Amino acid sequence: MVADFLRRFWVCLALSVPIVALPMMFQALAGYHLSFSYSTPLLLGLASVIYVYGGWPFLSGTVGNCAAGSRA
């Protein structure tokens, strides 16, 4: 279980690098300019993958608890 969380952490960390590097505000602070078409949908897709993949143990546990009718 710990190995699964560690693997999810490293994958999500690697996927978060472009999410941090592509926004215009970070580019202005870091002093570089990188622009290409479809960068916004790319960021949305990467963030969605990180949310679902990284949070899957918590999301599935929430669904299981709701289905069982338990309260946290």
Biopython code that builds the backbone (N, CA, C, O; Angstrom):
import numpy as np
from Bio.PDB.StructureBuilder import StructureBuilder

atoms = [
    (1, "MET", "N", (0.821, -1.190, 0.000)),
    (1, "MET", "CA", (0.000, 0.000, 0.000)),
    (1, "MET", "C", (0.868, 1.258, 0.000)),
    (1, "MET", "O", (0.570, 2.220, -0.708)),
    (2, "VAL", "N", (1.932, 1.250, 0.788)),
    (2, "VAL", "CA", (2.829, 2.397, 0.822)),
    (2, "VAL", "C", (3.526, 2.550, -0.529)),
    (2, "VAL", "O", (3.726, 3.666, -1.006)),
    (3, "ALA", "N", (3.890, 1.436, -1.135)),
    (3, "ALA", "CA", (4.543, 1.487, -2.448)),
    (3, "ALA", "C", (3.601, 2.070, -3.504)),
    (3, "ALA", "O", (4.041, 2.793, -4.398)),
    (4, "ASP", "N", (2.315, 1.758, -3.402)),
    (4, "ASP", "CA", (1.336, 2.301, -4.348)),
    (4, "ASP", "C", (1.225, 3.816, -4.196)),
    (4, "ASP", "O", (1.207, 4.539, -5.192)),
    (5, "PHE", "N", (1.152, 4.298, -2.956)),
    (5, "PHE", "CA", (1.086, 5.743, -2.730)),
    (5, "PHE", "C", (2.367, 6.436, -3.187)),
    (5, "PHE", "O", (2.312, 7.535, -3.739)),
    (6, "LEU", "N", (3.494, 5.815, -2.967)),
    (6, "LEU", "CA", (4.762, 6.399, -3.391)),
    (6, "LEU", "C", (4.851, 6.482, -4.915)),
    (6, "LEU", "O", (5.314, 7.484, -5.458)),
    (7, "ARG", "N", (4.408, 5.430, -5.601)),
    (7, "ARG", "CA", (4.393, 5.444, -7.068)),
    (7, "ARG", "C", (3.451, 6.536, -7.581)),
    (7, "ARG", "O", (3.790, 7.270, -8.510)),
    (8, "ARG", "N", (2.275, 6.636, -6.976)),
    (8, "ARG", "CA", (1.320, 7.680, -7.380)),
    (8, "ARG", "C", (1.898, 9.077, -7.146)),
    (8, "ARG", "O", (1.697, 9.982, -7.957)),
    (9, "PHE", "N", (2.609, 9.244, -6.047)),
    (9, "PHE", "CA", (3.227, 10.529, -5.752)),
    (9, "PHE", "C", (4.234, 10.917, -6.824)),
    (9, "PHE", "O", (4.202, 12.043, -7.320)),
    (10, "TRP", "N", (5.130, 9.999, -7.189)),
    (10, "TRP", "CA", (6.169, 10.321, -8.172)),
    (10, "TRP", "C", (5.581, 10.575, -9.555)),
    (10, "TRP", "O", (6.043, 11.465, -10.270)),
    (11, "VAL", "N", (4.564, 9.801, -9.939)),
    (11, "VAL", "CA", (3.927, 10.025, -11.239)),
    (11, "VAL", "C", (3.244, 11.391, -11.265)),
    (11, "VAL", "O", (3.378, 12.137, -12.235)),
    (12, "CYS", "N", (2.514, 11.715, -10.200)),
    (12, "CYS", "CA", (1.831, 13.006, -10.140)),
    (12, "CYS", "C", (2.820, 14.167, -10.065)),
    (12, "CYS", "O", (2.573, 15.236, -10.623)),
    (13, "LEU", "N", (3.927, 13.956, -9.382)),
    (13, "LEU", "CA", (4.956, 14.995, -9.333)),
    (13, "LEU", "C", (5.540, 15.258, -10.718)),
    (13, "LEU", "O", (5.743, 16.410, -11.102)),
    (14, "ALA", "N", (5.806, 14.200, -11.461)),
    (14, "ALA", "CA", (6.341, 14.369, -12.817)),
    (14, "ALA", "C", (5.327, 15.042, -13.740)),
    (14, "ALA", "O", (5.701, 15.855, -14.585)),
    (15, "LEU", "N", (4.057, 14.711, -13.584)),
    (15, "LEU", "CA", (3.033, 15.320, -14.426)),
    (15, "LEU", "C", (2.744, 16.767, -14.032)),
    (15, "LEU", "O", (2.200, 17.526, -14.835)),
    (16, "SER", "N", (3.095, 17.154, -12.822)),
    (16, "SER", "CA", (2.815, 18.517, -12.379)),
    (16, "SER", "C", (3.857, 19.529, -12.851)),
    (16, "SER", "O", (3.614, 20.734, -12.777)),
    (17, "VAL", "N", (4.988, 19.076, -13.326)),
    (17, "VAL", "CA", (6.022, 20.006, -13.800)),
    (17, "VAL", "C", (5.514, 20.884, -14.945)),
    (17, "VAL", "O", (5.698, 22.100, -14.886)),
    (18, "PRO", "N", (4.879, 20.322, -15.996)),
    (18, "PRO", "CA", (4.357, 21.215, -17.034)),
    (18, "PRO", "C", (3.214, 22.092, -16.552)),
    (18, "PRO", "O", (3.009, 23.185, -17.081)),
    (19, "ILE", "N", (2.471, 21.632, -15.561)),
    (19, "ILE", "CA", (1.373, 22.443, -15.042)),
    (19, "ILE", "C", (1.917, 23.687, -14.346)),
    (19, "ILE", "O", (1.293, 24.747, -14.386)),
    (20, "VAL", "N", (3.052, 23.560, -13.723)),
    (20, "VAL", "CA", (3.670, 24.713, -13.068)),
    (20, "VAL", "C", (4.405, 25.585, -14.086)),
    (20, "VAL", "O", (4.415, 26.809, -13.951)),
    (21, "ALA", "N", (5.015, 24.981, -15.094)),
    (21, "ALA", "CA", (5.876, 25.720, -16.015)),
    (21, "ALA", "C", (5.120, 26.460, -17.118)),
    (21, "ALA", "O", (5.641, 27.433, -17.663)),
    (22, "LEU", "N", (3.917, 26.028, -17.458)),
    (22, "LEU", "CA", (3.233, 26.621, -18.611)),
    (22, "LEU", "C", (2.403, 27.873, -18.342)),
    (22, "LEU", "O", (2.251, 28.669, -19.268)),
    (23, "PRO", "N", (1.864, 28.107, -17.170)),
    (23, "PRO", "CA", (1.053, 29.322, -16.988)),
    (23, "PRO", "C", (1.859, 30.602, -17.192)),
    (23, "PRO", "O", (3.050, 30.660, -16.883)),
    (24, "MET", "N", (1.188, 31.619, -17.714)),
    (24, "MET", "CA", (1.853, 32.876, -18.060)),
    (24, "MET", "C", (2.424, 33.583, -16.832)),
    (24, "MET", "O", (3.468, 34.228, -16.927)),
    (25, "MET", "N", (1.765, 33.472, -15.695)),
    (25, "MET", "CA", (2.250, 34.151, -14.503)),
    (25, "MET", "C", (3.602, 33.585, -14.061)),
    (25, "MET", "O", (4.496, 34.344, -13.688)),
    (26, "PHE", "N", (3.754, 32.288, -14.097)),
    (26, "PHE", "CA", (5.040, 31.684, -13.733)),
    (26, "PHE", "C", (6.097, 32.037, -14.770)),
    (26, "PHE", "O", (7.255, 32.268, -14.422)),
    (27, "GLN", "N", (5.712, 32.079, -16.031)),
    (27, "GLN", "CA", (6.671, 32.443, -17.074)),
    (27, "GLN", "C", (7.169, 33.866, -16.871)),
    (27, "GLN", "O", (8.351, 34.148, -17.069)),
    (28, "ALA", "N", (6.266, 34.768, -16.473)),
    (28, "ALA", "CA", (6.678, 36.152, -16.230)),
    (28, "ALA", "C", (7.624, 36.240, -15.031)),
    (28, "ALA", "O", (8.585, 37.009, -15.050)),
    (29, "LEU", "N", (7.351, 35.456, -13.999)),
    (29, "LEU", "CA", (8.225, 35.474, -12.821)),
    (29, "LEU", "C", (9.583, 34.849, -13.114)),
    (29, "LEU", "O", (10.606, 35.329, -12.624)),
    (30, "ALA", "N", (9.601, 33.787, -13.906)),
    (30, "ALA", "CA", (10.848, 33.092, -14.203)),
    (30, "ALA", "C", (11.630, 33.755, -15.338)),
    (30, "ALA", "O", (12.821, 33.492, -15.503)),
    (31, "GLY", "N", (10.974, 34.606, -16.114)),
    (31, "GLY", "CA", (11.677, 35.350, -17.152)),
    (31, "GLY", "C", (11.833, 34.614, -18.469)),
    (31, "GLY", "O", (12.829, 34.813, -19.165)),
    (32, "TYR", "N", (10.895, 33.785, -18.825)),
    (32, "TYR", "CA", (10.936, 33.127, -20.128)),
    (32, "TYR", "C", (9.548, 33.168, -20.740)),
    (32, "TYR", "O", (8.569, 33.480, -20.063)),
    (33, "HIS", "N", (9.469, 32.851, -22.031)),
    (33, "HIS", "CA", (8.184, 32.861, -22.722)),
    (33, "HIS", "C", (8.066, 31.583, -23.547)),
    (33, "HIS", "O", (8.898, 31.303, -24.410)),
    (34, "LEU", "N", (7.030, 30.825, -23.269)),
    (34, "LEU", "CA", (6.748, 29.590, -23.988)),
    (34, "LEU", "C", (5.268, 29.586, -24.308)),
    (34, "LEU", "O", (4.428, 29.569, -23.408)),
    (35, "SER", "N", (4.952, 29.601, -25.595)),
    (35, "SER", "CA", (3.556, 29.663, -25.990)),
    (35, "SER", "C", (3.324, 28.734, -27.172)),
    (35, "SER", "O", (4.106, 28.714, -28.122)),
    (36, "PHE", "N", (2.255, 27.972, -27.107)),
    (36, "PHE", "CA", (1.851, 27.133, -28.222)),
    (36, "PHE", "C", (0.349, 26.934, -28.154)),
    (36, "PHE", "O", (-0.276, 27.124, -27.111)),
    (37, "SER", "N", (-0.212, 26.550, -29.278)),
    (37, "SER", "CA", (-1.663, 26.359, -29.307)),
    (37, "SER", "C", (-2.041, 25.139, -28.480)),
    (37, "SER", "O", (-1.272, 24.185, -28.358)),
    (38, "TYR", "N", (-3.208, 25.190, -27.931)),
    (38, "TYR", "CA", (-3.784, 24.112, -27.109)),
    (38, "TYR", "C", (-3.030, 23.880, -25.804)),
    (38, "TYR", "O", (-3.051, 22.770, -25.273)),
    (39, "SER", "N", (-2.372, 24.897, -25.285)),
    (39, "SER", "CA", (-1.699, 24.723, -23.995)),
    (39, "SER", "C", (-2.719, 24.656, -22.854)),
    (39, "SER", "O", (-2.515, 23.928, -21.882)),
    (40, "THR", "N", (-3.809, 25.409, -22.971)),
    (40, "THR", "CA", (-4.833, 25.381, -21.920)),
    (40, "THR", "C", (-5.530, 24.029, -21.841)),
    (40, "THR", "O", (-5.678, 23.505, -20.737)),
    (41, "PRO", "N", (-5.971, 23.432, -22.959)),
    (41, "PRO", "CA", (-6.549, 22.087, -22.851)),
    (41, "PRO", "C", (-5.545, 21.041, -22.359)),
    (41, "PRO", "O", (-5.921, 20.088, -21.677)),
    (42, "LEU", "N", (-4.279, 21.223, -22.705)),
    (42, "LEU", "CA", (-3.247, 20.314, -22.210)),
    (42, "LEU", "C", (-3.140, 20.396, -20.690)),
    (42, "LEU", "O", (-3.055, 19.373, -20.011)),
    (43, "LEU", "N", (-3.143, 21.615, -20.162)),
    (43, "LEU", "CA", (-3.078, 21.790, -18.713)),
    (43, "LEU", "C", (-4.308, 21.203, -18.033)),
    (43, "LEU", "O", (-4.198, 20.578, -16.978)),
    (44, "LEU", "N", (-5.468, 21.398, -18.628)),
    (44, "LEU", "CA", (-6.697, 20.828, -18.072)),
    (44, "LEU", "C", (-6.637, 19.309, -18.066)),
    (44, "LEU", "O", (-7.033, 18.675, -17.088)),
    (45, "GLY", "N", (-6.150, 18.727, -19.139)),
    (45, "GLY", "CA", (-6.039, 17.275, -19.214)),
    (45, "GLY", "C", (-5.048, 16.713, -18.202)),
    (45, "GLY", "O", (-5.331, 15.716, -17.537)),
    (46, "LEU", "N", (-3.891, 17.350, -18.087)),
    (46, "LEU", "CA", (-2.893, 16.889, -17.116)),
    (46, "LEU", "C", (-3.399, 17.026, -15.682)),
    (46, "LEU", "O", (-3.195, 16.136, -14.856)),
    (47, "ALA", "N", (-4.054, 18.138, -15.394)),
    (47, "ALA", "CA", (-4.586, 18.322, -14.044)),
    (47, "ALA", "C", (-5.677, 17.301, -13.734)),
    (47, "ALA", "O", (-5.776, 16.824, -12.603)),
    (48, "SER", "N", (-6.486, 16.965, -14.720)),
    (48, "SER", "CA", (-7.527, 15.956, -14.511)),
    (48, "SER", "C", (-6.917, 14.582, -14.261)),
    (48, "SER", "O", (-7.390, 13.834, -13.406)),
    (49, "VAL", "N", (-5.873, 14.253, -15.004)),
    (49, "VAL", "CA", (-5.191, 12.967, -14.805)),
    (49, "VAL", "C", (-4.581, 12.911, -13.404)),
    (49, "VAL", "O", (-4.680, 11.889, -12.725)),
    (50, "ILE", "N", (-3.961, 13.991, -12.975)),
    (50, "ILE", "CA", (-3.367, 14.031, -11.633)),
    (50, "ILE", "C", (-4.443, 13.890, -10.569)),
    (50, "ILE", "O", (-4.259, 13.163, -9.593)),
    (51, "TYR", "N", (-5.563, 14.577, -10.748)),
    (51, "TYR", "CA", (-6.643, 14.514, -9.764)),
    (51, "TYR", "C", (-7.203, 13.104, -9.647)),
    (51, "TYR", "O", (-7.385, 12.594, -8.541)),
    (52, "VAL", "N", (-7.475, 12.476, -10.780)),
    (52, "VAL", "CA", (-8.091, 11.145, -10.750)),
    (52, "VAL", "C", (-7.075, 10.081, -10.347)),
    (52, "VAL", "O", (-7.364, 9.253, -9.483)),
    (53, "TYR", "N", (-5.905, 10.088, -10.952)),
    (53, "TYR", "CA", (-4.910, 9.057, -10.654)),
    (53, "TYR", "C", (-4.368, 9.194, -9.228)),
    (53, "TYR", "O", (-4.282, 8.211, -8.492)),
    (54, "GLY", "N", (-4.010, 10.396, -8.855)),
    (54, "GLY", "CA", (-3.454, 10.605, -7.523)),
    (54, "GLY", "C", (-4.472, 10.444, -6.417)),
    (54, "GLY", "O", (-4.134, 10.002, -5.319)),
    (55, "GLY", "N", (-5.709, 10.797, -6.693)),
    (55, "GLY", "CA", (-6.739, 10.719, -5.674)),
    (55, "GLY", "C", (-7.590, 9.471, -5.725)),
    (55, "GLY", "O", (-8.556, 9.357, -4.971)),
    (56, "TRP", "N", (-7.257, 8.524, -6.600)),
    (56, "TRP", "CA", (-8.097, 7.336, -6.767)),
    (56, "TRP", "C", (-8.340, 6.566, -5.471)),
    (56, "TRP", "O", (-9.480, 6.171, -5.228)),
    (57, "PRO", "N", (-7.338, 6.331, -4.627)),
    (57, "PRO", "CA", (-7.635, 5.611, -3.376)),
    (57, "PRO", "C", (-8.656, 6.346, -2.503)),
    (57, "PRO", "O", (-9.491, 5.714, -1.857)),
    (58, "PHE", "N", (-8.588, 7.664, -2.486)),
    (58, "PHE", "CA", (-9.507, 8.452, -1.676)),
    (58, "PHE", "C", (-10.883, 8.528, -2.330)),
    (58, "PHE", "O", (-11.903, 8.452, -1.645)),
    (59, "LEU", "N", (-10.913, 8.676, -3.641)),
    (59, "LEU", "CA", (-12.195, 8.733, -4.346)),
    (59, "LEU", "C", (-12.944, 7.413, -4.252)),
    (59, "LEU", "O", (-14.154, 7.402, -4.025)),
    (60, "SER", "N", (-12.246, 6.311, -4.424)),
    (60, "SER", "CA", (-12.907, 5.009, -4.337)),
    (60, "SER", "C", (-13.351, 4.719, -2.900)),
    (60, "SER", "O", (-14.394, 4.098, -2.696)),
    (61, "GLY", "N", (-12.587, 5.150, -1.921)),
    (61, "GLY", "CA", (-12.995, 4.987, -0.530)),
    (61, "GLY", "C", (-14.224, 5.814, -0.205)),
    (61, "GLY", "O", (-15.089, 5.372, 0.550)),
    (62, "THR", "N", (-14.309, 7.003, -0.766)),
    (62, "THR", "CA", (-15.476, 7.847, -0.556)),
    (62, "THR", "C", (-16.715, 7.216, -1.163)),
    (62, "THR", "O", (-17.776, 7.194, -0.539)),
    (63, "VAL", "N", (-16.585, 6.707, -2.367)),
    (63, "VAL", "CA", (-17.718, 6.054, -3.024)),
    (63, "VAL", "C", (-18.150, 4.813, -2.228)),
    (63, "VAL", "O", (-19.344, 4.571, -2.054)),
    (64, "GLY", "N", (-17.189, 4.039, -1.752)),
    (64, "GLY", "CA", (-17.511, 2.870, -0.960)),
    (64, "GLY", "C", (-18.222, 3.219, 0.338)),
    (64, "GLY", "O", (-19.173, 2.542, 0.729)),
    (65, "ASN", "N", (-17.768, 4.267, 1.003)),
    (65, "ASN", "CA", (-18.413, 4.707, 2.243)),
    (65, "ASN", "C", (-19.806, 5.245, 2.003)),
    (65, "ASN", "O", (-20.719, 4.982, 2.786)),
    (66, "CYS", "N", (-19.976, 5.989, 0.937)),
    (66, "CYS", "CA", (-21.305, 6.508, 0.611)),
    (66, "CYS", "C", (-22.268, 5.396, 0.256)),
    (66, "CYS", "O", (-23.443, 5.444, 0.619)),
    (67, "ALA", "N", (-21.774, 4.393, -0.453)),
    (67, "ALA", "CA", (-22.632, 3.266, -0.818)),
    (67, "ALA", "C", (-23.011, 2.454, 0.409)),
    (67, "ALA", "O", (-24.113, 1.908, 0.470)),
    (68, "ALA", "N", (-22.121, 2.366, 1.382)),
    (68, "ALA", "CA", (-22.404, 1.601, 2.591)),
    (68, "ALA", "C", (-23.280, 2.403, 3.567)),
    (68, "ALA", "O", (-23.844, 1.849, 4.511)),
    (69, "GLY", "N", (-23.381, 3.696, 3.326)),
    (69, "GLY", "CA", (-24.207, 4.530, 4.186)),
    (69, "GLY", "C", (-23.520, 4.970, 5.463)),
    (69, "GLY", "O", (-24.187, 5.419, 6.395)),
    (70, "SER", "N", (-22.226, 4.855, 5.529)),
    (70, "SER", "CA", (-21.509, 5.279, 6.732)),
    (70, "SER", "C", (-21.189, 6.763, 6.656)),
    (70, "SER", "O", (-21.119, 7.349, 5.575)),
    (71, "ARG", "N", (-20.999, 7.349, 7.814)),
    (71, "ARG", "CA", (-20.646, 8.766, 7.893)),
    (71, "ARG", "C", (-19.248, 8.906, 8.454)),
    (71, "ARG", "O", (-18.833, 8.148, 9.330)),
    (72, "ALA", "N", (-18.531, 9.881, 7.937)),
    (72, "ALA", "CA", (-17.157, 10.082, 8.414)),
    (72, "ALA", "C", (-17.126, 11.155, 9.459)),
    (72, "ALA", "O", (-16.059, 11.473, 9.986)),
]
sb = StructureBuilder()
sb.init_structure("model")
sb.init_model(0)
sb.init_chain("A")
sb.init_seg("    ")
for serial, (resi, resn, name, xyz) in enumerate(atoms, 1):
    if name == "N":
        sb.init_residue(resn, " ", resi, " ")
    sb.init_atom(name, np.array(xyz, "f"), 0.0, 1.0, " ", f" {name:<3s}", serial, name[0])
structure = sb.get_structure()
